[in-house]
Amino acid sequence: IKRYQEQIRELQFQVEEEQRQRDDIREQYLNAEKRATILQSEKEELAVSAEAAERARKQAEYDAADARD
């Protein structure tokens, strides 16, 4: 019986360790998801800024050409 009790304790320890590892991995995954969401938002903001800068550049070129005429 003592041998079985020791096996049960060992199995319980293994289960607890796997649960801790699973929880750690889940936390890492959630943190990565949050980071990906933040980076996606920053990317979209940069794209909008780049488009606005391009429009401003084209307008400045148009204004400069118009002033020469």
PDB file of N, H, CA, C and O in Angstrom:
ATOM      1  N   ILE A   1       0.835  -1.195   0.000  1.00  0.00           N
ATOM      2  CA  ILE A   1       0.000   0.000   0.000  1.00  0.00           C
ATOM      3  C   ILE A   1       0.876   1.254   0.000  1.00  0.00           C
ATOM      4  O   ILE A   1       0.567   2.227  -0.688  1.00  0.00           O
ATOM      5  N   LYS A   2       1.967   1.233   0.769  1.00  0.00           N
ATOM      6  H   LYS A   2       2.218   0.443   1.328  1.00  0.00           H
ATOM      7  CA  LYS A   2       2.845   2.410   0.818  1.00  0.00           C
ATOM      8  C   LYS A   2       3.419   2.721  -0.560  1.00  0.00           C
ATOM      9  O   LYS A   2       3.587   3.885  -0.924  1.00  0.00           O
ATOM     10  N   ARG A   3       3.712   1.690  -1.306  1.00  0.00           N
ATOM     11  H   ARG A   3       3.575   0.745  -1.010  1.00  0.00           H
ATOM     12  CA  ARG A   3       4.238   1.906  -2.658  1.00  0.00           C
ATOM     13  C   ARG A   3       3.203   2.622  -3.522  1.00  0.00           C
ATOM     14  O   ARG A   3       3.546   3.531  -4.278  1.00  0.00           O
ATOM     15  N   TYR A   4       1.958   2.222  -3.413  1.00  0.00           N
ATOM     16  H   TYR A   4       1.680   1.484  -2.799  1.00  0.00           H
ATOM     17  CA  TYR A   4       0.893   2.870  -4.186  1.00  0.00           C
ATOM     18  C   TYR A   4       0.681   4.315  -3.731  1.00  0.00           C
ATOM     19  O   TYR A   4       0.430   5.200  -4.549  1.00  0.00           O
ATOM     20  N   GLN A   5       0.783   4.540  -2.445  1.00  0.00           N
ATOM     21  H   GLN A   5       0.987   3.822  -1.781  1.00  0.00           H
ATOM     22  CA  GLN A   5       0.644   5.904  -1.937  1.00  0.00           C
ATOM     23  C   GLN A   5       1.759   6.797  -2.479  1.00  0.00           C
ATOM     24  O   GLN A   5       1.523   7.950  -2.840  1.00  0.00           O
ATOM     25  N   GLU A   6       2.961   6.258  -2.531  1.00  0.00           N
ATOM     26  H   GLU A   6       3.152   5.321  -2.238  1.00  0.00           H
ATOM     27  CA  GLU A   6       4.082   7.022  -3.075  1.00  0.00           C
ATOM     28  C   GLU A   6       3.872   7.297  -4.564  1.00  0.00           C
ATOM     29  O   GLU A   6       4.171   8.393  -5.039  1.00  0.00           O
ATOM     30  N   GLN A   7       3.369   6.326  -5.289  1.00  0.00           N
ATOM     31  H   GLN A   7       3.127   5.436  -4.903  1.00  0.00           H
ATOM     32  CA  GLN A   7       3.082   6.530  -6.715  1.00  0.00           C
ATOM     33  C   GLN A   7       2.007   7.605  -6.896  1.00  0.00           C
ATOM     34  O   GLN A   7       2.098   8.439  -7.796  1.00  0.00           O
ATOM     35  N   ILE A   8       1.008   7.575  -6.047  1.00  0.00           N
ATOM     36  H   ILE A   8       0.934   6.898  -5.315  1.00  0.00           H
ATOM     37  CA  ILE A   8      -0.066   8.574  -6.119  1.00  0.00           C
ATOM     38  C   ILE A   8       0.499   9.959  -5.847  1.00  0.00           C
ATOM     39  O   ILE A   8       0.174  10.911  -6.556  1.00  0.00           O
ATOM     40  N   ARG A   9       1.350  10.081  -4.819  1.00  0.00           N
ATOM     41  H   ARG A   9       1.614   9.307  -4.244  1.00  0.00           H
ATOM     42  CA  ARG A   9       1.967  11.372  -4.520  1.00  0.00           C
ATOM     43  C   ARG A   9       2.803  11.868  -5.700  1.00  0.00           C
ATOM     44  O   ARG A   9       2.757  13.047  -6.050  1.00  0.00           O
ATOM     45  N   GLU A  10       3.555  10.971  -6.298  1.00  0.00           N
ATOM     46  H   GLU A  10       3.593  10.013  -6.013  1.00  0.00           H
ATOM     47  CA  GLU A  10       4.387  11.349  -7.447  1.00  0.00           C
ATOM     48  C   GLU A  10       3.520  11.799  -8.624  1.00  0.00           C
ATOM     49  O   GLU A  10       3.827  12.793  -9.282  1.00  0.00           O
ATOM     50  N   LEU A  11       2.458  11.077  -8.880  1.00  0.00           N
ATOM     51  H   LEU A  11       2.209  10.269  -8.346  1.00  0.00           H
ATOM     52  CA  LEU A  11       1.553  11.457  -9.969  1.00  0.00           C
ATOM     53  C   LEU A  11       0.872  12.795  -9.679  1.00  0.00           C
ATOM     54  O   LEU A  11       0.701  13.614 -10.581  1.00  0.00           O
ATOM     55  N   GLN A  12       0.488  13.014  -8.433  1.00  0.00           N
ATOM     56  H   GLN A  12       0.627  12.348  -7.699  1.00  0.00           H
ATOM     57  CA  GLN A  12      -0.116  14.294  -8.070  1.00  0.00           C
ATOM     58  C   GLN A  12       0.878  15.433  -8.278  1.00  0.00           C
ATOM     59  O   GLN A  12       0.515  16.505  -8.762  1.00  0.00           O
ATOM     60  N   PHE A  13       2.128  15.192  -7.910  1.00  0.00           N
ATOM     61  H   PHE A  13       2.423  14.321  -7.517  1.00  0.00           H
ATOM     62  CA  PHE A  13       3.162  16.199  -8.116  1.00  0.00           C
ATOM     63  C   PHE A  13       3.322  16.503  -9.604  1.00  0.00           C
ATOM     64  O   PHE A  13       3.428  17.664 -10.000  1.00  0.00           O
ATOM     65  N   GLN A  14       3.338  15.457 -10.419  1.00  0.00           N
ATOM     66  H   GLN A  14       3.251  14.514 -10.097  1.00  0.00           H
ATOM     67  CA  GLN A  14       3.476  15.654 -11.865  1.00  0.00           C
ATOM     68  C   GLN A  14       2.299  16.444 -12.432  1.00  0.00           C
ATOM     69  O   GLN A  14       2.485  17.329 -13.266  1.00  0.00           O
ATOM     70  N   VAL A  15       1.103  16.126 -11.982  1.00  0.00           N
ATOM     71  H   VAL A  15       0.952  15.406 -11.304  1.00  0.00           H
ATOM     72  CA  VAL A  15      -0.088  16.840 -12.449  1.00  0.00           C
ATOM     73  C   VAL A  15      -0.003  18.312 -12.052  1.00  0.00           C
ATOM     74  O   VAL A  15      -0.283  19.192 -12.865  1.00  0.00           O
ATOM     75  N   GLU A  16       0.379  18.579 -10.815  1.00  0.00           N
ATOM     76  H   GLU A  16       0.606  17.864 -10.154  1.00  0.00           H
ATOM     77  CA  GLU A  16       0.498  19.966 -10.359  1.00  0.00           C
ATOM     78  C   GLU A  16       1.556  20.718 -11.155  1.00  0.00           C
ATOM     79  O   GLU A  16       1.353  21.877 -11.517  1.00  0.00           O
ATOM     80  N   GLU A  17       2.673  20.073 -11.428  1.00  0.00           N
ATOM     81  H   GLU A  17       2.837  19.131 -11.135  1.00  0.00           H
ATOM     82  CA  GLU A  17       3.735  20.712 -12.206  1.00  0.00           C
ATOM     83  C   GLU A  17       3.257  21.013 -13.628  1.00  0.00           C
ATOM     84  O   GLU A  17       3.528  22.093 -14.154  1.00  0.00           O
ATOM     85  N   GLU A  18       2.559  20.083 -14.244  1.00  0.00           N
ATOM     86  H   GLU A  18       2.339  19.206 -13.816  1.00  0.00           H
ATOM     87  CA  GLU A  18       2.029  20.311 -15.589  1.00  0.00           C
ATOM     88  C   GLU A  18       0.994  21.429 -15.582  1.00  0.00           C
ATOM     89  O   GLU A  18       0.923  22.207 -16.534  1.00  0.00           O
ATOM     90  N   GLN A  19       0.201  21.521 -14.536  1.00  0.00           N
ATOM     91  H   GLN A  19       0.259  20.890 -13.763  1.00  0.00           H
ATOM     92  CA  GLN A  19      -0.778  22.607 -14.431  1.00  0.00           C
ATOM     93  C   GLN A  19      -0.070  23.954 -14.316  1.00  0.00           C
ATOM     94  O   GLN A  19      -0.492  24.930 -14.936  1.00  0.00           O
ATOM     95  N   ARG A  20       1.005  24.013 -13.525  1.00  0.00           N
ATOM     96  H   ARG A  20       1.348  23.220 -13.022  1.00  0.00           H
ATOM     97  CA  ARG A  20       1.773  25.259 -13.404  1.00  0.00           C
ATOM     98  C   ARG A  20       2.366  25.653 -14.757  1.00  0.00           C
ATOM     99  O   ARG A  20       2.320  26.816 -15.156  1.00  0.00           O
ATOM    100  N   GLN A  21       2.920  24.667 -15.448  1.00  0.00           N
ATOM    101  H   GLN A  21       2.958  23.722 -15.124  1.00  0.00           H
ATOM    102  CA  GLN A  21       3.499  24.955 -16.765  1.00  0.00           C
ATOM    103  C   GLN A  21       2.428  25.437 -17.735  1.00  0.00           C
ATOM    104  O   GLN A  21       2.650  26.380 -18.495  1.00  0.00           O
ATOM    105  N   ARG A  22       1.276  24.792 -17.709  1.00  0.00           N
ATOM    106  H   ARG A  22       1.096  24.026 -17.092  1.00  0.00           H
ATOM    107  CA  ARG A  22       0.168  25.197 -18.579  1.00  0.00           C
ATOM    108  C   ARG A  22      -0.269  26.622 -18.265  1.00  0.00           C
ATOM    109  O   ARG A  22      -0.508  27.417 -19.175  1.00  0.00           O
ATOM    110  N   ASP A  23      -0.373  26.943 -16.985  1.00  0.00           N
ATOM    111  H   ASP A  23      -0.179  26.298 -16.246  1.00  0.00           H
ATOM    112  CA  ASP A  23      -0.759  28.302 -16.590  1.00  0.00           C
ATOM    113  C   ASP A  23       0.278  29.323 -17.044  1.00  0.00           C
ATOM    114  O   ASP A  23      -0.078  30.406 -17.509  1.00  0.00           O
ATOM    115  N   ASP A  24       1.557  28.984 -16.910  1.00  0.00           N
ATOM    116  H   ASP A  24       1.846  28.104 -16.531  1.00  0.00           H
ATOM    117  CA  ASP A  24       2.621  29.886 -17.363  1.00  0.00           C
ATOM    118  C   ASP A  24       2.536  30.112 -18.869  1.00  0.00           C
ATOM    119  O   ASP A  24       2.661  31.241 -19.344  1.00  0.00           O
ATOM    120  N   ILE A  25       2.325  29.041 -19.605  1.00  0.00           N
ATOM    121  H   ILE A  25       2.223  28.124 -19.219  1.00  0.00           H
ATOM    122  CA  ILE A  25       2.235  29.149 -21.065  1.00  0.00           C
ATOM    123  C   ILE A  25       1.004  29.964 -21.458  1.00  0.00           C
ATOM    124  O   ILE A  25       1.063  30.776 -22.382  1.00  0.00           O
ATOM    125  N   ARG A  26      -0.101  29.751 -20.762  1.00  0.00           N
ATOM    126  H   ARG A  26      -0.149  29.092 -20.011  1.00  0.00           H
ATOM    127  CA  ARG A  26      -1.316  30.524 -21.050  1.00  0.00           C
ATOM    128  C   ARG A  26      -1.068  32.013 -20.800  1.00  0.00           C
ATOM    129  O   ARG A  26      -1.502  32.857 -21.584  1.00  0.00           O
ATOM    130  N   GLU A  27      -0.372  32.332 -19.713  1.00  0.00           N
ATOM    131  H   GLU A  27      -0.019  31.647 -19.076  1.00  0.00           H
ATOM    132  CA  GLU A  27      -0.071  33.730 -19.411  1.00  0.00           C
ATOM    133  C   GLU A  27       0.842  34.330 -20.481  1.00  0.00           C
ATOM    134  O   GLU A  27       0.642  35.469 -20.903  1.00  0.00           O
ATOM    135  N   GLN A  28       1.834  33.569 -20.915  1.00  0.00           N
ATOM    136  H   GLN A  28       1.996  32.644 -20.572  1.00  0.00           H
ATOM    137  CA  GLN A  28       2.721  34.042 -21.980  1.00  0.00           C
ATOM    138  C   GLN A  28       1.935  34.284 -23.267  1.00  0.00           C
ATOM    139  O   GLN A  28       2.170  35.268 -23.969  1.00  0.00           O
ATOM    140  N   TYR A  29       1.008  33.387 -23.571  1.00  0.00           N
ATOM    141  H   TYR A  29       0.817  32.587 -23.001  1.00  0.00           H
ATOM    142  CA  TYR A  29       0.178  33.531 -24.765  1.00  0.00           C
ATOM    143  C   TYR A  29      -0.670  34.802 -24.684  1.00  0.00           C
ATOM    144  O   TYR A  29      -0.746  35.565 -25.647  1.00  0.00           O
ATOM    145  N   LEU A  30      -1.302  35.024 -23.538  1.00  0.00           N
ATOM    146  H   LEU A  30      -1.240  34.404 -22.756  1.00  0.00           H
ATOM    147  CA  LEU A  30      -2.146  36.210 -23.386  1.00  0.00           C
ATOM    148  C   LEU A  30      -1.319  37.485 -23.496  1.00  0.00           C
ATOM    149  O   LEU A  30      -1.760  38.462 -24.101  1.00  0.00           O
ATOM    150  N   ASN A  31      -0.127  37.478 -22.915  1.00  0.00           N
ATOM    151  H   ASN A  31       0.231  36.684 -22.423  1.00  0.00           H
ATOM    152  CA  ASN A  31       0.752  38.643 -23.030  1.00  0.00           C
ATOM    153  C   ASN A  31       1.162  38.876 -24.482  1.00  0.00           C
ATOM    154  O   ASN A  31       1.230  40.019 -24.935  1.00  0.00           O
ATOM    155  N   ALA A  32       1.433  37.798 -25.204  1.00  0.00           N
ATOM    156  H   ALA A  32       1.378  36.870 -24.836  1.00  0.00           H
ATOM    157  CA  ALA A  32       1.801  37.928 -26.618  1.00  0.00           C
ATOM    158  C   ALA A  32       0.626  38.469 -27.429  1.00  0.00           C
ATOM    159  O   ALA A  32       0.817  39.286 -28.331  1.00  0.00           O
ATOM    160  N   GLU A  33      -0.576  38.021 -27.114  1.00  0.00           N
ATOM    161  H   GLU A  33      -0.730  37.358 -26.382  1.00  0.00           H
ATOM    162  CA  GLU A  33      -1.767  38.522 -27.803  1.00  0.00           C
ATOM    163  C   GLU A  33      -1.953  40.021 -27.555  1.00  0.00           C
ATOM    164  O   GLU A  33      -2.246  40.778 -28.480  1.00  0.00           O
ATOM    165  N   LYS A  34      -1.780  40.438 -26.307  1.00  0.00           N
ATOM    166  H   LYS A  34      -1.542  39.822 -25.555  1.00  0.00           H
ATOM    167  CA  LYS A  34      -1.899  41.866 -25.988  1.00  0.00           C
ATOM    168  C   LYS A  34      -0.858  42.667 -26.758  1.00  0.00           C
ATOM    169  O   LYS A  34      -1.162  43.719 -27.321  1.00  0.00           O
ATOM    170  N   ARG A  35       0.363  42.164 -26.778  1.00  0.00           N
ATOM    171  H   ARG A  35       0.610  41.310 -26.320  1.00  0.00           H
ATOM    172  CA  ARG A  35       1.453  42.860 -27.481  1.00  0.00           C
ATOM    173  C   ARG A  35       1.141  42.943 -28.975  1.00  0.00           C
ATOM    174  O   ARG A  35       1.366  43.979 -29.601  1.00  0.00           O
ATOM    175  N   ALA A  36       0.627  41.861 -29.543  1.00  0.00           N
ATOM    176  H   ALA A  36       0.444  41.019 -29.034  1.00  0.00           H
ATOM    177  CA  ALA A  36       0.287  41.857 -30.964  1.00  0.00           C
ATOM    178  C   ALA A  36      -0.813  42.874 -31.262  1.00  0.00           C
ATOM    179  O   ALA A  36      -0.765  43.552 -32.288  1.00  0.00           O
ATOM    180  N   THR A  37      -1.786  42.983 -30.389  1.00  0.00           N
ATOM    181  H   THR A  37      -1.825  42.432 -29.555  1.00  0.00           H
ATOM    182  CA  THR A  37      -2.868  43.949 -30.572  1.00  0.00           C
ATOM    183  C   THR A  37      -2.328  45.377 -30.526  1.00  0.00           C
ATOM    184  O   THR A  37      -2.701  46.219 -31.342  1.00  0.00           O
ATOM    185  N   ILE A  38      -1.449  45.635 -29.566  1.00  0.00           N
ATOM    186  H   ILE A  38      -1.146  44.951 -28.903  1.00  0.00           H
ATOM    187  CA  ILE A  38      -0.848  46.970 -29.456  1.00  0.00           C
ATOM    188  C   ILE A  38      -0.042  47.291 -30.705  1.00  0.00           C
ATOM    189  O   ILE A  38      -0.149  48.388 -31.254  1.00  0.00           O
ATOM    190  N   LEU A  39       0.764  46.336 -31.154  1.00  0.00           N
ATOM    191  H   LEU A  39       0.851  45.445 -30.708  1.00  0.00           H
ATOM    192  CA  LEU A  39       1.591  46.566 -32.342  1.00  0.00           C
ATOM    193  C   LEU A  39       0.739  46.783 -33.588  1.00  0.00           C
ATOM    194  O   LEU A  39       1.080  47.607 -34.436  1.00  0.00           O
ATOM    195  N   GLN A  40      -0.364  46.051 -33.704  1.00  0.00           N
ATOM    196  H   GLN A  40      -0.641  45.382 -33.014  1.00  0.00           H
ATOM    197  CA  GLN A  40      -1.257  46.230 -34.847  1.00  0.00           C
ATOM    198  C   GLN A  40      -1.848  47.635 -34.841  1.00  0.00           C
ATOM    199  O   GLN A  40      -1.938  48.281 -35.885  1.00  0.00           O
ATOM    200  N   SER A  41      -2.247  48.104 -33.669  1.00  0.00           N
ATOM    201  H   SER A  41      -2.174  47.579 -32.821  1.00  0.00           H
ATOM    202  CA  SER A  41      -2.791  49.464 -33.566  1.00  0.00           C
ATOM    203  C   SER A  41      -1.741  50.500 -33.946  1.00  0.00           C
ATOM    204  O   SER A  41      -2.031  51.454 -34.667  1.00  0.00           O
ATOM    205  N   GLU A  42      -0.518  50.305 -33.456  1.00  0.00           N
ATOM    206  H   GLU A  42      -0.282  49.530 -32.870  1.00  0.00           H
ATOM    207  CA  GLU A  42       0.556  51.240 -33.796  1.00  0.00           C
ATOM    208  C   GLU A  42       0.834  51.228 -35.297  1.00  0.00           C
ATOM    209  O   GLU A  42       1.080  52.274 -35.898  1.00  0.00           O
ATOM    210  N   LYS A  43       0.793  50.044 -35.894  1.00  0.00           N
ATOM    211  H   LYS A  43       0.593  49.195 -35.406  1.00  0.00           H
ATOM    212  CA  LYS A  43       1.014  49.929 -37.341  1.00  0.00           C
ATOM    213  C   LYS A  43      -0.054  50.709 -38.102  1.00  0.00           C
ATOM    214  O   LYS A  43       0.254  51.433 -39.049  1.00  0.00           O
ATOM    215  N   GLU A  44      -1.306  50.556 -37.685  1.00  0.00           N
ATOM    216  H   GLU A  44      -1.555  49.967 -36.916  1.00  0.00           H
ATOM    217  CA  GLU A  44      -2.394  51.268 -38.353  1.00  0.00           C
ATOM    218  C   GLU A  44      -2.251  52.777 -38.191  1.00  0.00           C
ATOM    219  O   GLU A  44      -2.499  53.530 -39.133  1.00  0.00           O
ATOM    220  N   GLU A  45      -1.851  53.221 -37.001  1.00  0.00           N
ATOM    221  H   GLU A  45      -1.649  52.609 -36.236  1.00  0.00           H
ATOM    222  CA  GLU A  45      -1.643  54.656 -36.783  1.00  0.00           C
ATOM    223  C   GLU A  45      -0.523  55.186 -37.677  1.00  0.00           C
ATOM    224  O   GLU A  45      -0.634  56.273 -38.244  1.00  0.00           O
ATOM    225  N   LEU A  46       0.548  54.417 -37.798  1.00  0.00           N
ATOM    226  H   LEU A  46       0.638  53.534 -37.337  1.00  0.00           H
ATOM    227  CA  LEU A  46       1.659  54.836 -38.655  1.00  0.00           C
ATOM    228  C   LEU A  46       1.241  54.890 -40.121  1.00  0.00           C
ATOM    229  O   LEU A  46       1.660  55.784 -40.857  1.00  0.00           O
ATOM    230  N   ALA A  47       0.417  53.938 -40.543  1.00  0.00           N
ATOM    231  H   ALA A  47       0.076  53.213 -39.945  1.00  0.00           H
ATOM    232  CA  ALA A  47      -0.057  53.941 -41.926  1.00  0.00           C
ATOM    233  C   ALA A  47      -0.902  55.187 -42.191  1.00  0.00           C
ATOM    234  O   ALA A  47      -0.771  55.815 -43.241  1.00  0.00           O
ATOM    235  N   VAL A  48      -1.760  55.542 -41.250  1.00  0.00           N
ATOM    236  H   VAL A  48      -1.867  55.032 -40.397  1.00  0.00           H
ATOM    237  CA  VAL A  48      -2.583  56.747 -41.400  1.00  0.00           C
ATOM    238  C   VAL A  48      -1.691  57.983 -41.462  1.00  0.00           C
ATOM    239  O   VAL A  48      -1.914  58.870 -42.286  1.00  0.00           O
ATOM    240  N   SER A  49      -0.687  58.043 -40.597  1.00  0.00           N
ATOM    241  H   SER A  49      -0.506  57.322 -39.928  1.00  0.00           H
ATOM    242  CA  SER A  49       0.240  59.184 -40.601  1.00  0.00           C
ATOM    243  C   SER A  49       1.012  59.261 -41.912  1.00  0.00           C
ATOM    244  O   SER A  49       1.217  60.348 -42.452  1.00  0.00           O
ATOM    245  N   ALA A  50       1.437  58.115 -42.420  1.00  0.00           N
ATOM    246  H   ALA A  50       1.270  57.232 -41.981  1.00  0.00           H
ATOM    247  CA  ALA A  50       2.177  58.097 -43.682  1.00  0.00           C
ATOM    248  C   ALA A  50       1.292  58.576 -44.832  1.00  0.00           C
ATOM    249  O   ALA A  50       1.746  59.322 -45.699  1.00  0.00           O
ATOM    250  N   GLU A  51       0.038  58.147 -44.838  1.00  0.00           N
ATOM    251  H   GLU A  51      -0.330  57.541 -44.134  1.00  0.00           H
ATOM    252  CA  GLU A  51      -0.885  58.595 -45.881  1.00  0.00           C
ATOM    253  C   GLU A  51      -1.112  60.102 -45.794  1.00  0.00           C
ATOM    254  O   GLU A  51      -1.153  60.785 -46.817  1.00  0.00           O
ATOM    255  N   ALA A  52      -1.258  60.618 -44.583  1.00  0.00           N
ATOM    256  H   ALA A  52      -1.224  60.064 -43.752  1.00  0.00           H
ATOM    257  CA  ALA A  52      -1.457  62.060 -44.409  1.00  0.00           C
ATOM    258  C   ALA A  52      -0.221  62.828 -44.870  1.00  0.00           C
ATOM    259  O   ALA A  52      -0.340  63.877 -45.504  1.00  0.00           O
ATOM    260  N   ALA A  53       0.957  62.310 -44.554  1.00  0.00           N
ATOM    261  H   ALA A  53       1.054  61.459 -44.039  1.00  0.00           H
ATOM    262  CA  ALA A  53       2.200  62.963 -44.982  1.00  0.00           C
ATOM    263  C   ALA A  53       2.319  62.949 -46.502  1.00  0.00           C
ATOM    264  O   ALA A  53       2.769  63.926 -47.102  1.00  0.00           O
ATOM    265  N   GLU A  54       1.921  61.852 -47.118  1.00  0.00           N
ATOM    266  H   GLU A  54       1.556  61.059 -46.631  1.00  0.00           H
ATOM    267  CA  GLU A  54       1.980  61.767 -48.586  1.00  0.00           C
ATOM    268  C   GLU A  54       1.008  62.759 -49.221  1.00  0.00           C
ATOM    269  O   GLU A  54       1.344  63.416 -50.206  1.00  0.00           O
ATOM    270  N   ARG A  55      -0.193  62.869 -48.659  1.00  0.00           N
ATOM    271  H   ARG A  55      -0.466  62.335 -47.858  1.00  0.00           H
ATOM    272  CA  ARG A  55      -1.153  63.849 -49.176  1.00  0.00           C
ATOM    273  C   ARG A  55      -0.611  65.268 -49.028  1.00  0.00           C
ATOM    274  O   ARG A  55      -0.747  66.089 -49.936  1.00  0.00           O
ATOM    275  N   ALA A  56       0.000  65.550 -47.892  1.00  0.00           N
ATOM    276  H   ALA A  56       0.111  64.884 -47.154  1.00  0.00           H
ATOM    277  CA  ALA A  56       0.566  66.885 -47.658  1.00  0.00           C
ATOM    278  C   ALA A  56       1.705  67.162 -48.635  1.00  0.00           C
ATOM    279  O   ALA A  56       1.834  68.277 -49.141  1.00  0.00           O
ATOM    280  N   ARG A  57       2.526  66.153 -48.899  1.00  0.00           N
ATOM    281  H   ARG A  57       2.422  65.248 -48.488  1.00  0.00           H
ATOM    282  CA  ARG A  57       3.630  66.321 -49.853  1.00  0.00           C
ATOM    283  C   ARG A  57       3.095  66.628 -51.244  1.00  0.00           C
ATOM    284  O   ARG A  57       3.588  67.531 -51.921  1.00  0.00           O
ATOM    285  N   LYS A  58       2.084  65.874 -51.667  1.00  0.00           N
ATOM    286  H   LYS A  58       1.684  65.141 -51.117  1.00  0.00           H
ATOM    287  CA  LYS A  58       1.498  66.106 -52.990  1.00  0.00           C
ATOM    288  C   LYS A  58       0.866  67.493 -53.073  1.00  0.00           C
ATOM    289  O   LYS A  58       0.984  68.179 -54.089  1.00  0.00           O
ATOM    290  N   GLN A  59       0.196  67.897 -52.000  1.00  0.00           N
ATOM    291  H   GLN A  59       0.100  67.340 -51.175  1.00  0.00           H
ATOM    292  CA  GLN A  59      -0.418  69.222 -51.987  1.00  0.00           C
ATOM    293  C   GLN A  59       0.654  70.306 -52.059  1.00  0.00           C
ATOM    294  O   GLN A  59       0.480  71.308 -52.752  1.00  0.00           O
ATOM    295  N   ALA A  60       1.759  70.107 -51.346  1.00  0.00           N
ATOM    296  H   ALA A  60       1.900  69.292 -50.783  1.00  0.00           H
ATOM    297  CA  ALA A  60       2.853  71.085 -51.376  1.00  0.00           C
ATOM    298  C   ALA A  60       3.458  71.161 -52.775  1.00  0.00           C
ATOM    299  O   ALA A  60       3.781  72.248 -53.253  1.00  0.00           O
ATOM    300  N   GLU A  61       3.612  70.017 -53.430  1.00  0.00           N
ATOM    301  H   GLU A  61       3.350  69.134 -53.041  1.00  0.00           H
ATOM    302  CA  GLU A  61       4.129  70.019 -54.804  1.00  0.00           C
ATOM    303  C   GLU A  61       3.171  70.755 -55.735  1.00  0.00           C
ATOM    304  O   GLU A  61       3.593  71.540 -56.585  1.00  0.00           O
ATOM    305  N   TYR A  62       1.873  70.491 -55.564  1.00  0.00           N
ATOM    306  H   TYR A  62       1.530  69.853 -54.874  1.00  0.00           H
ATOM    307  CA  TYR A  62       0.866  71.156 -56.389  1.00  0.00           C
ATOM    308  C   TYR A  62       0.906  72.667 -56.160  1.00  0.00           C
ATOM    309  O   TYR A  62       0.873  73.454 -57.106  1.00  0.00           O
ATOM    310  N   ASP A  63       0.980  73.057 -54.882  1.00  0.00           N
ATOM    311  H   ASP A  63       1.007  72.418 -54.113  1.00  0.00           H
ATOM    312  CA  ASP A  63       1.024  74.487 -54.555  1.00  0.00           C
ATOM    313  C   ASP A  63       2.284  75.139 -55.121  1.00  0.00           C
ATOM    314  O   ASP A  63       2.231  76.265 -55.616  1.00  0.00           O
ATOM    315  N   ALA A  64       3.414  74.437 -55.049  1.00  0.00           N
ATOM    316  H   ALA A  64       3.457  73.523 -54.646  1.00  0.00           H
ATOM    317  CA  ALA A  64       4.670  74.983 -55.570  1.00  0.00           C
ATOM    318  C   ALA A  64       4.593  75.128 -57.088  1.00  0.00           C
ATOM    319  O   ALA A  64       5.046  76.131 -57.640  1.00  0.00           O
ATOM    320  N   ALA A  65       4.024  74.137 -57.757  1.00  0.00           N
ATOM    321  H   ALA A  65       3.657  73.322 -57.308  1.00  0.00           H
ATOM    322  CA  ALA A  65       3.884  74.203 -59.209  1.00  0.00           C
ATOM    323  C   ALA A  65       2.918  75.321 -59.593  1.00  0.00           C
ATOM    324  O   ALA A  65       3.142  76.034 -60.571  1.00  0.00           O
ATOM    325  N   ASP A  66       1.851  75.470 -58.826  1.00  0.00           N
ATOM    326  H   ASP A  66       1.669  74.891 -58.031  1.00  0.00           H
ATOM    327  CA  ASP A  66       0.866  76.516 -59.091  1.00  0.00           C
ATOM    328  C   ASP A  66       1.482  77.902 -58.893  1.00  0.00           C
ATOM    329  O   ASP A  66       1.167  78.837 -59.629  1.00  0.00           O
ATOM    330  N   ALA A  67       2.354  78.028 -57.903  1.00  0.00           N
ATOM    331  H   ALA A  67       2.610  77.268 -57.305  1.00  0.00           H
ATOM    332  CA  ALA A  67       2.995  79.318 -57.628  1.00  0.00           C
ATOM    333  C   ALA A  67       3.972  79.694 -58.739  1.00  0.00           C
ATOM    334  O   ALA A  67       4.172  80.877 -59.015  1.00  0.00           O
ATOM    335  N   ARG A  68       4.575  78.703 -59.373  1.00  0.00           N
ATOM    336  H   ARG A  68       4.412  77.742 -59.149  1.00  0.00           H
ATOM    337  CA  ARG A  68       5.513  78.972 -60.466  1.00  0.00           C
ATOM    338  C   ARG A  68       4.781  79.461 -61.717  1.00  0.00           C
ATOM    339  O   ARG A  68       5.330  80.214 -62.521  1.00  0.00           O
ATOM    340  N   ASP A  69       3.562  79.028 -61.858  1.00  0.00           N
ATOM    341  H   ASP A  69       3.117  78.416 -61.205  1.00  0.00           H
ATOM    342  CA  ASP A  69       2.792  79.391 -63.069  1.00  0.00           C
ATOM    343  C   ASP A  69       2.230  80.760 -63.026  1.00  0.00           C
ATOM    344  O   ASP A  69       1.568  81.185 -63.973  1.00  0.00           O
TER     345      ASP A  69
END
